[in-house]
Amino acid sequence: MSQLKKGQTRSVTLTLNGNVRSGDCEARTLLSDFLRHELGVTGTHVGCEHGVCGACTVQIDGVAQRSCLTLAVQAEGRRVDTVEGLSGHEDGLSDLQAAFRRNHALQCGFCTAGILMSCDDYLRRKPDPTEAEVREMLSGHLCRCTGYTNIVKAVLETAAERRAAVSN
């Protein structure tokens, strides 16, 4: 195995929000920093840099993960989705984002991108969650502004709307 010298960079290619993107970074570069500084995707926020706050949550191959605990080189060849790719709708908001807006589920917005990415993954895996289950999932995120109640309402509302759309 070859060793990288200090300051030596390598190319990382990944599929970012459906588009193949490449950039150069040192082997020790965090995915969060690579996304923000090398690829210019700034919706992913960096809070604690220890994986505790959840602000940096992205989806890697469809699974919510902390980008501050992931090296950019680990994302080589993988699909990475950030809040910028969440929408994909004509009006600019996904159903989950629209529910956050309707329910006033954000205030300063710093943590919102990470919360949205976790909720999006969660609702795909658990389409009919209880309030307690949503609160448990949200326990991996720190938000100083909302008190979580409106976030829970938005997630439950989205789940109910998706179930109703499937049954019609």
C-alpha positions, 0 to 999 in steps of 0.5 A: 500500500502506498503512503501519502505524504503530508499535503499530498492530495488525491482526487475524489469522485462521487455522485452528488445530488444526482450529478457526478462531481470530482475534487481534490483533497488530502486523505484526512479531509472530512466529507463535510469540509470537502462538500463545502470548500471543494465542491461549493455545496454549503447547505451542509453545516458543521456544528460540533465536528464530533458527530453529536449535533447532527447539523452535518447529516447527509445521506450516503447511498441513501442512509443518513450519516454524519459528514463530519465523521466521514472522510471524503475519500470514503465517499469515493464512487458513492452517492451523496445527497445533501439538502440541496438535492432534497427537493427535486420538485418544481416549486422548489420544496419537497413535501417534507420541506413544505411541511417544515415551513407550514409547521414553523419547524425551523427558526435560525435554520442552522440545524435544519438541513441535517434534520431534514436529511435524517427525517427523509431517510427515516420516513423512507424506512418507517413510513408510519412512525409514532410521535415517540418514535419520531422524537427518538429519531430526533434525539440525534440532533441538537436544536437550540431554537425550536423545542422540537415540537413543530419538527415532530408535527411536520414529520408526522404530517408528512408521513400521514400525507404520504400514506394518504397519497398511496391509499388513493 
